[in-house]
């Protein structure tokens, strides 16, 4: 088995965004390393929740939940929704007491702790701060992460009794994964169905229901990215891959791609994949349970001409800007350091690794990511 992403040795300095920041370097496995210069916001951040913990508002501003207190353990009342202007380094305090939030399409949903088991959920337009809805919810809220609101469908198999659904953007309908069972087990549908409330089944996808657990909308491609970490596998020729899928609701259906990953990641939990304009960012938090520092722990670039680890240490809550070039993440030197001191918010421009064509309009269906179809 391979221990590293297969690539020729290339050392590349990633140009920082247009602001002076704290420099740093990241070492991948031997023979595969990419040096990066980071912008460190200096802001202390909190561990991700079930909802979003970090989100780009545009290609310069990043929303996140942080704190002005020191240490890794912060009371809920001391959590603050903040906005980082990356180009200037300015950080605004938006709202105190926010436990979690979801942002999408100019709307934001915030959650605060209410009395007992209640959560206070407020939906607003972000730029004007106009309140659209304010409700109290008993128990754990279910969020529509793609549209930034309370979900009309159960958004994870553990919350779906009967059928499992994944909402898409307004006007795009939803994905029906079939029956999931009374205990919230994995759906068993032979093929995922694309539906909407008025017309029923719009299309049957060439994709089984148990092959997708995560669905996100990718702005710079105007498509949906689907994958399941349980689908990771080693091929007959010894490569290790993470299968993933692109879905377009305009009738183009599903396209499949194999993303190369370090074979160390095959049997490990804590893996996330994010598309960018130069490949796929693969985030691995392995070693967290033991407190150790895994050889592959960190943020990797895969799927394009450049392959390697671009950010080492304990990395979580990664987000990609709408143009597919800026990466922001919560990062600490190690899981031990995170537990003692917490993490800080960092960013860099991954498109500086190579020449990238200008961003197309969202109405065009470009193919900027190099993919290997199977």
Secondary structure as the mmCIF struct_conf table of DSSP 4:
data_model
#
loop_
_struct_conf.conf_type_id
_struct_conf.id
_struct_conf.beg_label_comp_id
_struct_conf.beg_label_asym_id
_struct_conf.beg_label_seq_id
_struct_conf.end_label_comp_id
_struct_conf.end_label_asym_id
_struct_conf.end_label_seq_id
BEND BEND1 UNK A 3 UNK A 4
STRN STRN1 UNK A 13 UNK A 14
HELX_LH_PP_P HELX_LH_PP_P1 UNK A 15 UNK A 17
BEND BEND2 UNK A 18 UNK A 19
BEND BEND3 UNK A 29 UNK A 29
TURN_TY1_P TURN_TY1_P1 UNK A 30 UNK A 31
STRN STRN2 UNK A 33 UNK A 33
STRN STRN3 UNK A 35 UNK A 36
HELX_LH_PP_P HELX_LH_PP_P2 UNK A 37 UNK A 38
STRN STRN4 UNK A 39 UNK A 45
BEND BEND4 UNK A 50 UNK A 51
BEND BEND5 UNK A 53 UNK A 53
STRN STRN5 UNK A 54 UNK A 56
BEND BEND6 UNK A 57 UNK A 60
STRN STRN6 UNK A 61 UNK A 67
BEND BEND7 UNK A 68 UNK A 69
BEND BEND8 UNK A 71 UNK A 72
HELX_RH_3T_P HELX_RH_3T_P1 UNK A 76 UNK A 78
STRN STRN7 UNK A 80 UNK A 85
TURN_TY1_P TURN_TY1_P2 UNK A 86 UNK A 88
STRN STRN8 UNK A 91 UNK A 96
BEND BEND9 UNK A 97 UNK A 97
STRN STRN9 UNK A 98 UNK A 104
TURN_TY1_P TURN_TY1_P3 UNK A 105 UNK A 106
STRN STRN10 UNK A 107 UNK A 113
BEND BEND10 UNK A 115 UNK A 115
TURN_TY1_P TURN_TY1_P4 UNK A 116 UNK A 117
STRN STRN11 UNK A 118 UNK A 125
TURN_TY1_P TURN_TY1_P5 UNK A 126 UNK A 128
STRN STRN12 UNK A 131 UNK A 138
BEND BEND11 UNK A 139 UNK A 140
STRN STRN13 UNK A 143 UNK A 144
TURN_TY1_P TURN_TY1_P6 UNK A 145 UNK A 148
STRN STRN14 UNK A 149 UNK A 150
BEND BEND12 UNK A 152 UNK A 153
BEND BEND13 UNK A 156 UNK A 156
HELX_RH_3T_P HELX_RH_3T_P2 UNK A 157 UNK A 159
BEND BEND14 UNK A 161 UNK A 161
STRN STRN15 UNK A 162 UNK A 167
BEND BEND15 UNK A 169 UNK A 169
TURN_TY1_P TURN_TY1_P7 UNK A 170 UNK A 171
BEND BEND16 UNK A 172 UNK A 172
STRN STRN16 UNK A 174 UNK A 181
TURN_TY1_P TURN_TY1_P8 UNK A 182 UNK A 184
BEND BEND17 UNK A 190 UNK A 191
STRN STRN17 UNK A 193 UNK A 196
TURN_TY1_P TURN_TY1_P9 UNK A 197 UNK A 199
STRN STRN18 UNK A 200 UNK A 204
BEND BEND18 UNK A 206 UNK A 207
HELX_RH_3T_P HELX_RH_3T_P3 UNK A 209 UNK A 211
BEND BEND19 UNK A 213 UNK A 213
STRN STRN19 UNK A 214 UNK A 218
TURN_TY1_P TURN_TY1_P10 UNK A 219 UNK A 222
STRN STRN20 UNK A 223 UNK A 227
HELX_RH_3T_P HELX_RH_3T_P4 UNK A 229 UNK A 231
STRN STRN21 UNK A 233 UNK A 234
TURN_TY1_P TURN_TY1_P11 UNK A 236 UNK A 237
BEND BEND20 UNK A 238 UNK A 238
STRN STRN22 UNK A 240 UNK A 248
TURN_TY1_P TURN_TY1_P12 UNK A 249 UNK A 252
STRN STRN23 UNK A 253 UNK A 260
HELX_RH_3T_P HELX_RH_3T_P5 UNK A 263 UNK A 265
TURN_TY1_P TURN_TY1_P13 UNK A 266 UNK A 267
BEND BEND21 UNK A 269 UNK A 269
STRN STRN24 UNK A 271 UNK A 276
TURN_TY1_P TURN_TY1_P14 UNK A 277 UNK A 278
STRN STRN25 UNK A 279 UNK A 284
TURN_TY1_P TURN_TY1_P15 UNK A 286 UNK A 291
TURN_TY1_P TURN_TY1_P16 UNK A 295 UNK A 296
STRN STRN26 UNK A 298 UNK A 302
BEND BEND22 UNK A 303 UNK A 305
STRN STRN27 UNK A 308 UNK A 312
BEND BEND23 UNK A 313 UNK A 313
STRN STRN28 UNK A 314 UNK A 320
TURN_TY1_P TURN_TY1_P17 UNK A 322 UNK A 323
BEND BEND24 UNK A 324 UNK A 324
STRN STRN29 UNK A 326 UNK A 332
BEND BEND25 UNK A 333 UNK A 334
HELX_RH_AL_P HELX_RH_AL_P1 UNK A 335 UNK A 341
STRN STRN30 UNK A 343 UNK A 349
HELX_RH_3T_P HELX_RH_3T_P6 UNK A 350 UNK A 353
BEND BEND26 UNK A 354 UNK A 354
HELX_LH_PP_P HELX_LH_PP_P3 UNK A 357 UNK A 361
TURN_TY1_P TURN_TY1_P18 UNK A 362 UNK A 363
BEND BEND27 UNK A 364 UNK A 364
BEND BEND28 UNK A 369 UNK A 369
#
